[in-house]
Amino acid sequence: MRNVTIWAASAALLVAANSPASAGKTCVASATEALPKIAGLVVKGFRTRPVSPAVLATWRGQSKPIMIDLDVESQGDEQTFSYVCVVTRGSAFVQRTMN
């Protein structure tokens, strides 16, 4: 019975770690860290969205990528930085995109 309880708890943690909400939080944190180091840069908001169908058509990874849009402001200038994010084994890999 103890082994069944340990297995069930492990499965629940694995599902929670791979949930879209958890992936979004991990991706936002990683994308924020990847922002350019500009004095006075402030993150005003963020959005998550699916990647384009063209990217998914050629995607070979096991984890599904998502897009993270960070709305930032620096010295009165507002910009949006977009990142592609993939979470594998609890770690997020982010890469900036130009769109």
C-alpha positions as CSV (number, residue, x, y, z in Angstrom):
1,M,0.0,0.0,0.0
2,R,2.9,2.4,0.8
3,N,4.3,1.8,-2.7
4,V,1.0,2.7,-4.3
5,T,0.8,5.9,-2.3
6,I,4.4,6.9,-3.3
7,W,3.7,6.1,-6.9
8,A,0.4,8.2,-6.9
9,A,2.2,11.1,-5.3
10,S,5.0,10.9,-7.8
11,A,2.5,10.8,-10.7
12,A,0.7,13.8,-9.3
13,L,3.9,15.8,-9.1
14,L,4.9,14.9,-12.6
15,V,1.5,16.0,-14.0
16,A,1.7,19.3,-12.1
17,A,5.3,20.0,-13.3
18,N,4.2,19.4,-16.9
19,S,1.0,21.4,-16.7
20,P,0.5,24.4,-19.1
21,A,0.2,26.8,-16.1
22,S,3.4,25.6,-14.6
23,A,5.1,25.8,-18.0
24,G,3.9,29.3,-18.5
25,K,5.3,30.4,-15.1
26,T,8.6,28.8,-15.8
27,C,8.8,30.3,-19.2
28,V,7.9,33.8,-18.0
29,A,10.6,33.7,-15.4
30,S,13.2,32.5,-17.9
31,A,12.2,35.0,-20.5
32,T,12.4,37.8,-17.9
33,E,15.9,36.7,-17.0
34,A,16.8,36.7,-20.8
35,L,15.7,40.3,-21.3
36,P,18.5,42.7,-22.3
37,K,20.3,44.3,-19.4
38,I,19.1,47.9,-19.8
39,A,19.0,50.4,-16.9
40,G,15.5,51.2,-15.9
41,L,13.9,48.4,-17.8
42,V,10.6,47.4,-16.2
43,V,8.3,44.5,-17.1
44,K,4.7,45.9,-17.3
45,G,2.9,42.7,-18.3
46,F,3.1,39.4,-20.2
47,R,1.1,37.1,-22.4
48,T,1.4,33.5,-23.4
49,R,0.2,32.2,-26.8
50,P,0.7,29.2,-29.0
51,V,3.4,29.1,-31.6
52,S,2.5,29.5,-35.2
53,P,1.3,26.4,-37.1
54,A,4.3,26.7,-39.4
55,V,6.6,26.2,-36.4
56,L,4.6,23.3,-35.1
57,A,4.6,21.6,-38.5
58,T,8.4,21.4,-38.3
59,W,8.8,20.9,-34.6
60,R,10.6,17.7,-33.6
61,G,10.8,18.1,-29.9
62,Q,8.7,16.1,-27.4
63,S,7.5,19.2,-25.4
64,K,5.2,21.6,-27.2
65,P,6.7,25.2,-27.4
66,I,4.8,28.3,-26.5
67,M,5.3,32.0,-27.1
68,I,5.9,34.5,-24.3
69,D,5.4,38.2,-25.0
70,L,6.9,40.5,-22.4
71,D,5.6,44.1,-22.4
72,V,8.4,46.4,-21.1
73,E,9.1,50.1,-20.6
74,S,12.4,51.9,-20.4
75,Q,12.7,55.7,-20.2
76,G,9.2,56.2,-21.4
77,D,9.7,53.9,-24.4
78,E,7.3,50.8,-24.5
79,Q,8.3,47.6,-26.3
80,T,7.3,44.0,-26.5
81,F,9.9,41.3,-26.5
82,S,8.8,37.8,-27.8
83,Y,10.4,34.5,-26.8
84,V,9.8,30.9,-27.9
85,C,9.9,28.7,-24.8
86,V,10.1,25.0,-24.3
87,V,10.1,23.3,-21.0
88,T,12.0,20.0,-20.7
89,R,12.6,18.2,-17.4
90,G,11.4,21.2,-15.4
91,S,13.8,23.7,-17.1
92,A,12.8,26.3,-19.6
93,F,14.8,27.1,-22.7
94,V,13.9,30.5,-24.2
95,Q,15.0,32.1,-27.4
96,R,14.1,35.6,-28.5
97,T,12.2,36.0,-31.8
98,M,11.8,39.0,-34.0
99,N,8.1,39.4,-34.7
